[in-house]
Amino acid sequence: MIVKTLPPSSRPIQENSRGGTNRQGELYVTEVVPEADTEALVVRSPRLLATQKQQVTEPEMLRYNAVEIVRHYQNKPLLVLRRIFAVLGPTFSFIFGLWLDIRRGVVVKNDRRRAVQLRELLTQLGPAYIKIGQALSTRPDLVPPVYLEELTRLQDQLPPFANEIAYQFIEEELGAPPAEIYTELSPQPIAAASLGQVYKGKLKTGEEVAIKVQRPDLRERITIDLYILRRLAGWVQKNVKQVRSDLVGILDELGDRIFEEMDYIHEGENAERFFQLYGHIKDIYVPKIYWEYTNRRVLTMEWINGTKLTQTAEIRAQGIDARYLIEVGVQCSLRQLLEHGFFHADPHPGNLLATPDGKLAYLDFGMMSEIKPPQRYGLIEAIVHVVNRDFEGLANDYVKLDFLSPETDLTPIIPAFARVFADAQGASVAELNIKSITDELSALMYEYPFRVPPYYALIIRSLVTLEGIAIYIDPDFKVLSEAYPYVSKRLLTDPAPQLRASLQDLLFKDGRFRWNRLENLLKNARNNQDYDFSLVLNQGIDFLSSERGAFIRDKLVDESVNGLDALGKNVLHNLTYLLRERVGLTAVNETPAATVEQQQTLEHVRRILDILRETRGFDPAQLAPQIAQLLVNPGVQRLGQQIANRFTQKAIAKLIRQLLAS
């Protein structure tokens, strides 16, 4: 594939193009153009490709190509063997040292010397293994504190490479020496991570910036490790029958993401897109990209003064609530995963900062991924089925999500799901944590013919990493508990047919309306910051008056008629009781047994009205105009006519029965 990057163009956007505008309002377009026997991916971005001195020739954009990588290394067996021994030698040496310590009675988990050795080993093995260490550094429930402290240093405290190489890359990529581009540049890197290192600088226009420069020989080191791991995954997949997951596909997905991460042009575009989708969320901050000083191996972005979320003492000293910022991060992640599908796949503590004004700043947009709409809705449906204890529905969700083939016999899998979630029978599912559910499901997937689709690995990595940070800040933090208000809000307000069906499944059982579920949904949804009384009222009316809402509308009409009937009976019963008491007749004030269920319905309605009164956006002063507006709504009028007709029919039928009985 040939890849070119061109400056903003006045050409119209073609049908096979995608793009948008950045925060400066400048257009960028990605267009697929056939060229000879290949495809040329042309990216027009708002970057300035020329400096005052010279025109910069753009390098090809990096793309992961597994076939080309295999072809390249098949002809270099000695190079591959050297790399294998380079990995296995120090790894076995470290494992043997641990074994000797255990034999001598040394408490390995508290041995700082071994923790330092592990960090140094991962650093020595290279970027692919450093990323494994970064993932482990966010799991205080898995890694002993001494090791956790050392692995945390892999986020931004790796050995830097020489300034001379970094300055050479800046000149090659931007067309001028650093001194001619930046008025200030830190003498040493501020941070060094797996793929590059960061300098602090200042532009000639006065803005403070972070300059990220890529490590030398990065592509070669990453590529050979991916080749070896992919060959190993293929062998395991072929020879170990218990493994049914697409390990090669998972590694290819990871390879795609890492190669994208090595292209800072792509990272800058990711940052712009992330800002467009999530920059409006309360207390979320996304740094600005300076395109005129950005190219494939050099990225210049806004400098963010902030503190890592895991540095809780420093955050507390600034008067910032770290737990609140985690809640903000969870809400942002839910929108990433379940609303827009474009998500940050590497949210380790080095990429999440608390700013001095109490906002959560996201950094490093190299490793991003996407979830397609069917998968997003499938995940929400799965959550609903877990809450609803509908394990048959959950098994079908796994078929829709490509974990199970359509031909799979679900009969033994349904009770297996029930066993996985047995711990939650006496408590809310929200009290479970993602890691425990993932572990249980992993055991289940090993036993039954599940196959893990490639997209799932990055979702779980993202969620488990975020949960690890949350547990570090507050051991009692439950990500699912924070997530359920958002899911409730989506169920009540999202017009998507899939979620309307999920809402129906949740609210009805054997044709009976479950008022307690509606109460719980409304209670949870009002805790979501985007949930508003007028929003749910308008969307609820629109849905109930549409064809898609026919089933729920008919059931609600029945419930409303029953409620009105109960209300009428209560009024009549109370009036009769008072009259009997006045004239001196014996009167027993008991609710007729036949209306007990109807009384319960009325109680539910009262509680729901109380919940709505406490919902954000409820304003008694605005209620009269809202009701007046609703009364002229054709859908509401049809709904009222249905209730009136049904109530009249029921009253006439009752009168006829009484006449016939007499």
C-alpha positions, 0 to 999 in steps of 0.5 A, spaced: 500 500 500 502 506 498 501 512 503 501 519 502 500 525 506 498 532 502 496 539 505 489 541 506 485 541 499 479 544 496 477 538 492 470 536 494 470 530 498 469 523 494 464 518 496 469 513 498 472 518 503 472 519 511 474 525 515 472 531 519 474 538 522 479 539 527 478 544 533 481 549 529 475 548 524 480 545 518 478 540 514 482 533 514 480 527 509 482 520 508 481 518 501 482 511 498 484 512 491 486 506 486 493 506 484 496 501 479 495 494 482 495 497 489 491 502 494 493 509 495 491 511 502 491 519 501 491 523 508 489 531 507 491 533 514 491 541 517 499 540 518 503 545 514 508 540 510 513 546 509 517 550 513 521 556 511 527 553 509 525 547 505 519 542 503 519 536 507 518 529 503 513 525 507 515 518 509 510 512 507 505 511 513 506 505 517 501 499 516 502 492 519 502 487 514 503 480 517 504 476 510 509 481 508 513 480 515 512 472 515 515 473 508 521 477 510 523 473 516 522 466 513 529 468 509 532 470 515 532 464 520 539 466 524 536 473 525 530 470 528 534 464 532 538 470 535 532 474 538 529 467 541 535 466 545 536 473 546 529 473 550 529 466 553 536 466 556 535 472 561 527 470 562 529 463 564 535 466 568 530 470 572 525 464 573 531 460 575 533 465 580 526 465 583 526 458 584 532 458 588 529 464 592 523 459 594 527 453 595 531 457 600 525 460 604 526 467 601 519 471 601 519 472 593 513 477 593 517 482 598 523 482 595 525 488 592 531 486 588 527 481 584 522 486 582 528 491 580 530 485 576 523 484 573 523 491 571 530 491 568 528 484 564 522 487 561 526 493 559 531 489 556 526 485 552 523 491 548 517 495 547 512 489 546 514 486 553 514 493 556 507 493 554 505 487 558 509 490 564 505 496 563 498 492 563 501 488 570 502 495 573 495 497 574 493 490 577 494 491 585 489 485 586 494 481 582 501 484 583 505 484 590 506 492 592 513 491 591 513 489 584 507 494 583 512 500 585 517 497 580 513 496 574 509 503 574 516 505 572 515 502 566 510 507 564 514 513 563 521 512 566 525 507 561 532 509 559 532 514 554 536 514 548 541 520 546 539 527 545 543 527 538 538 522 535 532 525 537 534 532 535 536 528 528 529 525 528 526 532 529 530 535 523 529 530 519 521 530 520 520 537 521 525 540 516 529 544 521 533 543 527 530 544 534 533 551 535 529 554 529 523 551 531 522 551 539 524 557 543 525 552 549 527 545 549 528 541 556 536 539 556 533 532 557 527 528 556 522 529 561 519 522 560 521 516 556 516 510 554 516 504 550 515 507 543 518 514 544 521 519 549 518 526 551 521 533 551 518 539 554 518 545 550 516 552 548 513 554 541 515 561 538 508 563 539 509 562 546 505 556 547 508 550 552 508 544 548 510 536 549 515 534 543 514 526 543 520 523 539 520 516 537 525 511 539 530 509 533 530 502 530 523 501 533 519 498 527 525 492 527 524 490 534 517 490 534 516 486 528 521 481 529 517 480 536 510 480 533 513 475 528 515 470 533 509 471 538 505 470 532 508 463 529 508 461 537 500 462 537 499 459 530 502 453 533 498 453 539 492 454 536 493 448 531 496 443 536 492 445 543 485 442 542 483 446 548 485 453 545 479 455 540 480 462 540 483 466 534 490 467 537 493 469 531 487 474 530 488 477 536 496 478 535 494 481 528 489 486 532 495 488 537 500 488 531 495 493 527 494 497 533 502 498 535 504 499 528 498 505 528 502 507 535 508 508 531 505 513 526 505 520 530 501 522 524 495 517 526 496 519 533 495 526 532 488 524 528 486 520 533 487 525 538 483 530 534 477 525 533 477 523 541 476 531 542 470 531 537 467 525 540 469 526 548 472 533 549 465 536 551 464 531 557 464 534 563 471 535 566 474 531 561 480 534 557 484 533 551 490 536 549 491 540 542 495 537 537 500 542 533 500 539 526 505 544 523 510 541 528 508 534 527 510 528 522 511 520 523 516 520 528 515 527 531 509 529 535 508 536 538 502 537 542 499 541 548 503 541 554 499 538 560 501 540 567 498 534 571 499 528 576 498 521 575 491 518 578 495 513 582 499 519 586 493 519 591 497 523 596 499 529 591 492 529 588 489 530 595 494 535 597 491 539 591 484 539 594 482 534 588 478 528 589 481 522 585 475 518 586 471 523 582 476 523 577 475 515 576 468 516 576 469 521 570 474 516 567 469 510 567 463 514 564 468 517 559 470 509 557 462 507 557 461 512 552 467 510 548 465 503 548 458 503 548 456 509 544 461 511 539 465 505 539 472 509 538 476 507 545 482 508 548 486 501 548 491 503 553 489 507 559 495 506 564 496 511 569 501 514 565 496 516 560 491 519 565 493 525 569 489 530 574 490 537 572 490 542 577 483 545 576 480 538 577 479 535 570 481 528 567 486 529 562 487 523 557 494 523 553 497 518 548 492 516 543 497 512 539 493 505 541 486 506 539 481 501 537 473 501 534 467 497 536 462 496 531 455 498 532 452 491 532 458 489 538 456 495 542 449 494 542 450 486 543 454 488 549 449 492 552 444 487 551 448 482 555 449 486 561 441 487 561 440 479 560 445 478 566 441 483 570 435 480 568 438 473 570 436 471 563 442 466 561 438 463 555 438 470 552 446 471 554 448 465 551 444 468 544 448 474 545 455 470 545 452 468 538 451 475 536 458 477 538 461 471 535 464 468 541 460 462 539 458 459 532 450 459 530 450 451 530 453 451 537 448 447 542 447 452 548 443 447 552 449 445 557 452 453 556 446 456 559 446 453 566 454 454 566 452 461 565 448 461 571 454 458 575 458 463 573 454 469 576 451 464 582 455 469 587 451 475 585 444 471 586 444 475 593 447 481 591 447 486 585 451 484 579 454 491 580 457 489 586 462 484 582 468 486 579 470 486 571 476 482 573 472 476 577 467 476 571 473 475 566 476 470 570 470 466 571 468 467 563 475 465 561 474 458 565 468 457 562 470 459 555 476 453 556 471 448 557 466 450 552 467 451 544 468 459 545 472 463 540 475 469 543 474 474 537 480 479 536 476 486 538 474 483 545 482 482 547 483 490 547 476 491 550 478 487 556 485 490 556 482 497 557 476 495 562 481 491 566 486 496 566 481 502 568 479 498 574 486 496 576 487 504 577 480 505 580 482 499 585 488 502 587 485 509 588 479 506 592 479 498 593 472 498 594 470 501 587 466 497 583 466 499 576 460 495 574 456 499 579 458 506 576 456 503 569 449 501 571 446 508 571 449 509 564 446 503 561 439 504 565 439 511 561 441 508 554 435 503 555 430 508 557 432 513 552 436 510 546 431 509 540 435 503 537 431 497 535 436 492 539 435 496 545 428 497 545 427 489 545 432 489 551 428 494 555 421 490 553 425 483 555 427 487 562 420 490 563 416 484 562 416 477 564 410 472 562 406 478 559 406 481 566 409 488 567 415 488 572 414 495 575 420 494 580 424 493 574 422 500 571 423 503 578 430 501 579 432 503 572 429 510 573 433 510 580 439 508 576 438 513 570 437 519 574 444 518 577 447 519 570 449 526 569 446 526 562 439 524 564 434 529 564 427 529 566 424 532 559 429 528 555 426 521 558 419 524 558 419 526 550 423 520 548 418 516 552 412 519 549 415 518 542 417 511 543 410 509 546 406 513 540 410 509 535 409 502 532 416 500 535 412 501 542 406 498 540 407 492 545 409 496 551 404 501 550 398 496 550 401 493 556 401 500 559 394 501 557 392 495 561 396 497 567 393 504 567 386 501 566 387 496 572 390 502 576 384 506 574 379 501 576 383 500 583 382 507 584 375 507 582 374 501 587 378 505 593 374 511 592 367 507 592 369 503 598 371 509 602 365 512 600 361 506 602 365 505 609 364 513 611 356 512 609 355 506 613 359 509 619 355 515 619 348 512 619 351 507 625 351 501 621 357 496 622 363 497 617 369 494 616 374 498 612 378 492 609 381 493 602 377 487 597 382 481 596 380 482 588 384 489 588 390 487 592 394 487 586 391 493 583 393 496 589 400 494 589 400 497 582 398 504 584 403 504 590 409 503 584 406 508 580 406 513 586 413 511 587 415 512 580 412 519 581 416 520 587 423 518 583 421 523 577 420 529 582 427 527 584 430 527 577 434 532 574 430 537 570 424 536 574 421 543 575 414 544 577 413 551 574 415 548 567 410 542 568 404 545 566 407 548 559 410 541 558 403 537 560 399 542 555 405 541 550 404 533 551 396 534 550 396 536 543 401 531 541 398 526 537 401 520 540 399 522 547 392 523 544 392 516 541 394 513 548 389 517 552 383 514 547 386 507 548 386 508 555 379 511 555 376 506 550 379 500 554 376 503 561 369 504 558 369 497 555 371 494 562 366 498 565 360 496 560 362 489 561 362 489 569 355 493 568 353 487 564 356 482 568 352 485 574 345 485 571 346 478 568 348 476 575 342 480 578 
